[in-house]
Amino acid sequence: MNFREIRVADKLIDELENLDSFITDIQNPARTLTVSTNFNGVTIIKKEHRIKVIQVLLGMRGELAKKLEELGVTEYNND
């Protein structure tokens, strides 16, 4: 892995960690999940839609993990 690839991998790892933290937060049923835009203010995501949002985020996480694997970085120790 060259220096450029290491910088890309480091950025992807940061994104992955932020996404993991966000997924953990929204899985907590005590938290209210809201989406905010500059146009409509705030929309509250109802309980039945929370699972769909989590599924999308997990899909994004999988894409990041795949990019890392292509760079030779794995999440687990293969000992």
ChimeraX commands (.cxc) that place a marker at each C-alpha (Angstrom):
marker #1 position 0.00,0.00,0.00 radius 0.5
marker #1 position 1.47,3.36,-0.99 radius 0.5
marker #1 position 1.15,6.67,0.85 radius 0.5
marker #1 position -1.79,7.88,-1.26 radius 0.5
marker #1 position -3.69,4.65,-0.61 radius 0.5
marker #1 position -2.99,4.97,3.11 radius 0.5
marker #1 position -4.51,8.46,3.15 radius 0.5
marker #1 position -7.58,7.21,1.27 radius 0.5
marker #1 position -7.90,4.25,3.66 radius 0.5
marker #1 position -7.56,6.55,6.68 radius 0.5
marker #1 position -10.36,8.78,5.37 radius 0.5
marker #1 position -12.57,5.75,4.71 radius 0.5
marker #1 position -11.90,4.44,8.23 radius 0.5
marker #1 position -12.94,7.81,9.70 radius 0.5
marker #1 position -16.15,7.73,7.64 radius 0.5
marker #1 position -16.81,4.16,8.76 radius 0.5
marker #1 position -16.32,5.03,12.43 radius 0.5
marker #1 position -18.64,8.06,12.14 radius 0.5
marker #1 position -21.26,5.93,10.42 radius 0.5
marker #1 position -20.95,3.22,13.10 radius 0.5
marker #1 position -21.46,5.83,15.81 radius 0.5
marker #1 position -24.50,7.25,14.01 radius 0.5
marker #1 position -26.03,3.79,13.50 radius 0.5
marker #1 position -25.55,3.03,17.20 radius 0.5
marker #1 position -27.24,6.30,18.15 radius 0.5
marker #1 position -30.31,5.80,15.98 radius 0.5
marker #1 position -30.78,2.19,17.06 radius 0.5
marker #1 position -31.53,3.52,20.54 radius 0.5
marker #1 position -35.36,3.61,20.72 radius 0.5
marker #1 position -35.24,6.47,23.24 radius 0.5
marker #1 position -33.74,8.78,20.61 radius 0.5
marker #1 position -35.84,10.78,18.18 radius 0.5
marker #1 position -34.59,10.55,14.61 radius 0.5
marker #1 position -35.06,13.79,12.68 radius 0.5
marker #1 position -34.05,14.89,9.21 radius 0.5
marker #1 position -33.37,18.56,8.63 radius 0.5
marker #1 position -33.03,20.48,5.38 radius 0.5
marker #1 position -32.71,24.14,4.50 radius 0.5
marker #1 position -36.03,23.95,2.68 radius 0.5
marker #1 position -38.60,22.27,4.95 radius 0.5
marker #1 position -37.20,22.53,8.44 radius 0.5
marker #1 position -37.34,19.31,10.43 radius 0.5
marker #1 position -39.06,16.00,9.68 radius 0.5
marker #1 position -39.38,13.37,12.40 radius 0.5
marker #1 position -38.77,9.80,11.23 radius 0.5
marker #1 position -41.40,7.49,12.69 radius 0.5
marker #1 position -40.65,4.19,14.33 radius 0.5
marker #1 position -41.67,2.06,11.35 radius 0.5
marker #1 position -39.36,3.99,9.02 radius 0.5
marker #1 position -36.39,3.93,11.38 radius 0.5
marker #1 position -35.55,0.35,10.30 radius 0.5
marker #1 position -35.44,1.42,6.65 radius 0.5
marker #1 position -33.09,4.28,7.49 radius 0.5
marker #1 position -30.84,1.89,9.43 radius 0.5
marker #1 position -30.83,-0.54,6.48 radius 0.5
marker #1 position -29.70,2.22,4.13 radius 0.5
marker #1 position -26.94,3.25,6.54 radius 0.5
marker #1 position -25.80,-0.37,6.88 radius 0.5
marker #1 position -25.67,-0.57,3.07 radius 0.5
marker #1 position -23.50,2.55,2.99 radius 0.5
marker #1 position -21.29,0.98,5.67 radius 0.5
marker #1 position -20.92,-2.15,3.53 radius 0.5
marker #1 position -19.81,-0.05,0.56 radius 0.5
marker #1 position -17.15,1.68,2.67 radius 0.5
marker #1 position -15.93,-1.67,4.02 radius 0.5
marker #1 position -15.71,-3.03,0.46 radius 0.5
marker #1 position -13.61,-0.06,-0.65 radius 0.5
marker #1 position -11.29,-0.66,2.29 radius 0.5
marker #1 position -10.97,-4.34,1.40 radius 0.5
marker #1 position -10.04,-3.36,-2.16 radius 0.5
marker #1 position -7.20,-1.33,-0.63 radius 0.5
marker #1 position -6.12,-4.36,1.40 radius 0.5
marker #1 position -7.60,-3.23,4.73 radius 0.5
marker #1 position -9.88,-5.65,6.58 radius 0.5
marker #1 position -12.01,-5.10,9.66 radius 0.5
marker #1 position -11.05,-8.33,11.33 radius 0.5
marker #1 position -7.76,-9.92,12.27 radius 0.5
marker #1 position -7.26,-13.09,10.22 radius 0.5
marker #1 position -5.09,-14.90,12.79 radius 0.5
marker link #1:1,2 radius 0.2
marker link #1:2,3 radius 0.2
marker link #1:3,4 radius 0.2
marker link #1:4,5 radius 0.2
marker link #1:5,6 radius 0.2
marker link #1:6,7 radius 0.2
marker link #1:7,8 radius 0.2
marker link #1:8,9 radius 0.2
marker link #1:9,10 radius 0.2
marker link #1:10,11 radius 0.2
marker link #1:11,12 radius 0.2
marker link #1:12,13 radius 0.2
marker link #1:13,14 radius 0.2
marker link #1:14,15 radius 0.2
marker link #1:15,16 radius 0.2
marker link #1:16,17 radius 0.2
marker link #1:17,18 radius 0.2
marker link #1:18,19 radius 0.2
marker link #1:19,20 radius 0.2
marker link #1:20,21 radius 0.2
marker link #1:21,22 radius 0.2
marker link #1:22,23 radius 0.2
marker link #1:23,24 radius 0.2
marker link #1:24,25 radius 0.2
marker link #1:25,26 radius 0.2
marker link #1:26,27 radius 0.2
marker link #1:27,28 radius 0.2
marker link #1:28,29 radius 0.2
marker link #1:29,30 radius 0.2
marker link #1:30,31 radius 0.2
marker link #1:31,32 radius 0.2
marker link #1:32,33 radius 0.2
marker link #1:33,34 radius 0.2
marker link #1:34,35 radius 0.2
marker link #1:35,36 radius 0.2
marker link #1:36,37 radius 0.2
marker link #1:37,38 radius 0.2
marker link #1:38,39 radius 0.2
marker link #1:39,40 radius 0.2
marker link #1:40,41 radius 0.2
marker link #1:41,42 radius 0.2
marker link #1:42,43 radius 0.2
marker link #1:43,44 radius 0.2
marker link #1:44,45 radius 0.2
marker link #1:45,46 radius 0.2
marker link #1:46,47 radius 0.2
marker link #1:47,48 radius 0.2
marker link #1:48,49 radius 0.2
marker link #1:49,50 radius 0.2
marker link #1:50,51 radius 0.2
marker link #1:51,52 radius 0.2
marker link #1:52,53 radius 0.2
marker link #1:53,54 radius 0.2
marker link #1:54,55 radius 0.2
marker link #1:55,56 radius 0.2
marker link #1:56,57 radius 0.2
marker link #1:57,58 radius 0.2
marker link #1:58,59 radius 0.2
marker link #1:59,60 radius 0.2
marker link #1:60,61 radius 0.2
marker link #1:61,62 radius 0.2
marker link #1:62,63 radius 0.2
marker link #1:63,64 radius 0.2
marker link #1:64,65 radius 0.2
marker link #1:65,66 radius 0.2
marker link #1:66,67 radius 0.2
marker link #1:67,68 radius 0.2
marker link #1:68,69 radius 0.2
marker link #1:69,70 radius 0.2
marker link #1:70,71 radius 0.2
marker link #1:71,72 radius 0.2
marker link #1:72,73 radius 0.2
marker link #1:73,74 radius 0.2
marker link #1:74,75 radius 0.2
marker link #1:75,76 radius 0.2
marker link #1:76,77 radius 0.2
marker link #1:77,78 radius 0.2
marker link #1:78,79 radius 0.2
view
